[in-house]
């Protein structure tokens, strides 16, 4: 579960090329494309991890942000499902804006707390990057925050690197504050490795 007592700062990461890694799913689990009926499950999962105050708030965000682009979401959205077909996590190979142009953006990687620790987040991230590669849309950006440091470790293993100044979608890149916050939660050696790989 996310530790939201960790201060929030905008972190921008960028992946310049897909890294082929093993991301096996547990027996019986699978990943499929997003379907129109998945909106309620998405809203519930986002509420469960604390990204929204209620499933209704998450649903309203979905209706405003994604429903107008449902055709794209059906191509770009991934859902991890349990052996009995229940949604357990999702990730969107989405798009944003950078310098007046469209920029590829990994959005809303989420795994229901009931299914965390099974490798679903890693598999969903890998699937999103596979889709971006298929669409020819690298580099890929993402926005996150220090309290999602466990997800940052997933992103890093798949080729994402912290950006020191680069940004997208109008986010203020709070690199310095984020790094100081990460010092409290990451081993020094891990943070040093991350800082040695930083994008401009």
C-alpha positions in Angstrom: 0.0 0.0 0.0 1.2 3.5 -0.7 2.6 5.5 2.2 0.9 8.9 1.7 2.8 10.3 4.7 5.7 10.7 2.3 5.7 14.2 0.8 4.3 14.7 -2.6 6.5 16.2 -5.4 6.2 15.9 -9.1 8.7 13.4 -10.6 9.1 13.1 -14.3 10.5 9.9 -15.8 11.3 9.1 -19.4 12.0 5.8 -21.3 13.8 6.2 -24.6 13.5 2.5 -25.8 11.7 -0.6 -24.7 13.7 -3.0 -22.6 12.9 -6.6 -23.2 12.5 -8.1 -19.7 10.8 -11.2 -18.3 7.5 -10.2 -16.7 5.6 -13.5 -16.1 2.1 -13.5 -14.9 0.9 -15.9 -12.1 -0.7 -19.1 -13.3 -4.2 -18.4 -14.7 -3.8 -14.6 -14.9 -3.7 -12.8 -18.2 -3.7 -9.3 -19.7 -6.3 -8.2 -22.2 -7.3 -4.9 -23.9 -9.6 -2.5 -22.1 -13.3 -3.0 -22.7 -16.1 -0.4 -22.3 -17.5 -2.2 -19.3 -14.1 -2.0 -17.4 -14.7 1.7 -16.5 -16.4 0.8 -13.2 -13.7 -1.7 -12.2 -11.0 0.9 -13.1 -12.7 3.5 -10.8 -13.0 1.0 -8.0 -9.3 0.0 -8.2 -8.2 3.6 -8.3 -10.4 4.3 -5.2 -9.0 1.2 -3.4 -5.4 2.5 -3.8 -6.4 6.0 -2.6 -6.1 8.0 -5.8 -9.7 9.2 -5.5 -11.9 9.9 -2.5 -14.6 7.7 -3.8 -15.4 5.4 -6.8 -17.8 8.0 -8.0 -15.0 10.6 -8.1 -12.8 8.2 -10.0 -15.7 7.5 -12.4 -16.2 11.2 -13.0 -12.6 11.6 -13.8 -12.8 8.7 -16.2 -15.8 10.1 -17.9 -14.1 13.5 -18.4 -10.7 12.2 -19.4 -11.0 8.9 -21.1 -14.6 8.3 -22.3 -14.4 10.9 -25.1 -11.4 8.9 -26.4 -12.9 5.4 -25.9 -11.7 4.2 -29.4 -8.1 5.0 -28.3 -8.6 3.5 -24.9 -9.7 0.2 -26.4 -6.4 0.0 -28.3 -4.2 1.5 -25.5 -5.7 0.3 -22.3 -4.5 -3.0 -20.7 -6.4 -4.9 -17.9 -4.8 -7.7 -15.9 -7.5 -10.3 -15.0 -7.6 -13.1 -12.5 -8.2 -16.7 -13.5 -12.0 -16.1 -13.1 -11.9 -13.0 -15.3 -12.1 -10.3 -12.6 -10.1 -7.1 -13.3 -7.1 -6.9 -10.9 -5.0 -4.1 -12.4 -4.7 -1.8 -15.4 -2.3 0.5 -17.3 -2.8 2.9 -20.2 -0.3 3.5 -23.0 -1.7 7.0 -23.3 -0.6 10.4 -24.6 0.0 13.9 -23.4 1.6 17.1 -24.6 5.2 18.4 -24.7 6.3 21.6 -26.4 3.1 21.8 -28.4 3.4 18.2 -29.7 1.9 14.9 -28.7 4.0 13.0 -26.3 3.6 9.3 -25.3 2.7 9.0 -21.7 2.3 5.9 -19.5 -0.8 6.6 -17.4 -2.5 5.1 -14.3 -0.6 1.9 -13.5 -2.8 0.5 -10.8 -3.1 -2.9 -9.1 -5.9 -3.6 -6.6 -4.5 -4.1 -3.1 -5.9 -7.6 -3.1 -3.6 -8.6 -5.9 -0.4 -6.6 -5.2 2.8 -8.5 -4.8 2.1 -11.0 -7.7 4.0 -9.2 -10.4 1.0 -7.7 -12.1 2.3 -4.1 -12.1 5.6 -5.2 -13.7 3.6 -7.2 -16.4 1.2 -4.3 -17.1 4.1 -1.8 -17.5 5.9 -4.2 -19.9 2.7 -4.6 -21.9 2.2 -0.8 -22.1 5.8 -0.3 -23.4 5.2 -3.1 -25.9 2.2 -1.2 -27.2 4.2 2.0 -27.4 6.8 0.2 -29.4 4.2 -1.2 -31.7 2.8 2.3 -32.2 6.3 3.8 -32.8 5.8 6.3 -30.0 9.0 6.5 -28.0 10.2 8.3 -26.0 7.6 7.6 -23.3 7.1 9.9 -20.3 5.4 9.4 -17.0 4.5 11.4 -14.0 4.7 10.0 -10.5 5.7 11.1 -6.9 7.9 9.8 -4.1 5.2 7.9 -2.2 5.1 5.7 -5.3 8.7 4.7 -4.9 7.9 1.0 -5.2 6.4 1.7 -8.7 9.4 3.8 -9.5 11.6 0.7 -9.0 9.4 -1.2 -11.5 9.7 1.7 -14.0 13.4 1.9 -13.6 13.9 -1.8 -14.3 12.0 -1.3 -17.5 14.1 1.5 -18.8 12.6 4.7 -17.3 15.1 7.3 -15.9 14.5 10.4 -13.8 14.4 13.7 -15.7 16.3 16.6 -14.0 14.5 19.4 -16.0 12.5 17.8 -18.8 8.7 17.6 -18.3 5.4 17.2 -20.1 1.7 18.0 -19.7 2.5 21.2 -17.8 3.9 19.5 -14.7 6.5 21.4 -12.7 9.5 19.1 -12.5 10.4 19.1 -8.8 13.5 17.0 -9.2 15.5 18.4 -6.3 12.7 18.1 -3.7 11.8 14.6 -4.9 15.3 13.4 -4.7 15.7 14.7 -1.1 12.4 12.9 -0.2 13.6 9.6 -1.8 16.7 9.7 0.3 14.5 8.9 3.3 13.0 5.8 1.7 15.5 4.3 -0.7 18.9 2.7 0.1 21.7 5.1 -0.6 23.2 2.8 -3.2 19.9 2.6 -5.1 19.5 6.3 -5.2 23.1 6.9 -6.3 22.5 4.5 -9.2 19.4 6.4 -10.2 21.1 9.7 -10.0 24.0 8.4 -12.2 21.4 7.7 -14.9 19.4 10.9 -14.8 18.2 12.5 -18.1 18.6 16.3 -18.5 
